[in-house]
């Protein structure tokens, strides 16, 4: 019974690599690095849009000071209500 290209394991030093996709390591490395860079660029754009939306919402609510005051008031009311 054969499980691959090798039928006899006695002369293991006579054959080369036996794993799949031999010779494609460089291409797969470049592909992986390209995917990694593209993902980072996409992630940065997505986070920037999300942060800009958050900043816009904070400005609509009266600015950072007002938001912090409201948050502190709600926290205090939660503690008192318990």
C-alpha positions in Angstrom: 0.0 0.0 0.0 1.4 3.4 -1.0 0.4 6.7 0.7 2.3 8.9 -1.7 5.1 9.1 -4.1 7.5 7.1 -1.9 7.2 3.3 -2.0 10.4 2.4 -0.2 11.7 4.3 2.8 15.1 2.5 2.9 16.9 5.0 0.8 15.5 8.2 2.4 18.5 10.3 1.3 17.9 9.7 -2.4 14.7 11.7 -2.8 13.9 15.3 -2.1 10.9 17.0 -0.4 7.7 15.0 -0.3 5.3 17.7 1.0 2.6 19.2 -1.2 3.1 22.3 -3.3 6.9 22.0 -3.5 8.4 25.1 -5.0 5.5 27.4 -4.2 6.8 28.6 -0.9 8.0 31.9 -2.3 4.7 32.6 -4.0 2.7 31.7 -0.9 5.0 33.9 1.3 4.5 36.9 -1.1 0.7 36.2 -1.2 0.6 36.0 2.6 2.5 39.3 3.1 0.3 41.0 0.5 -2.8 39.8 2.3 -1.4 41.0 5.6 -0.7 44.5 4.3 -4.0 44.8 2.5 -5.8 43.7 5.7 -4.0 46.3 7.8 -4.8 49.1 5.3 -8.5 48.0 5.2 -8.6 47.8 9.0 -7.0 51.3 9.4 -9.6 52.8 7.1 -12.5 51.1 8.9 -11.2 52.2 12.3 -10.7 55.8 11.1 -14.3 55.9 9.8 -15.5 54.5 13.1 -13.5 57.0 15.2 -14.7 59.9 13.0 -18.3 58.8 13.6 -17.7 58.6 17.4 -16.1 62.1 17.4 -19.1 63.5 15.4 -21.5 61.9 18.0 -19.6 63.4 20.9 -19.7 66.8 19.3 -23.5 66.5 18.8 -23.8 65.7 22.5 -22.0 68.9 23.5 -18.4 67.9 23.5 -16.1 65.7 25.6 -16.7 67.5 28.8 -20.5 67.2 28.6 -20.3 63.5 27.7 -18.0 62.8 30.7 -20.3 64.8 33.1 -23.3 62.8 31.9 -21.4 59.5 32.2 -20.3 60.4 35.7 -23.9 61.4 36.7 -25.3 58.1 35.4 -22.6 56.1 37.2 -23.4 58.0 40.5 -27.2 57.4 40.0 -26.5 53.7 39.4 -24.5 53.4 42.6 -27.1 55.3 44.6 -29.9 53.2 43.2 -28.4 50.0 44.3 
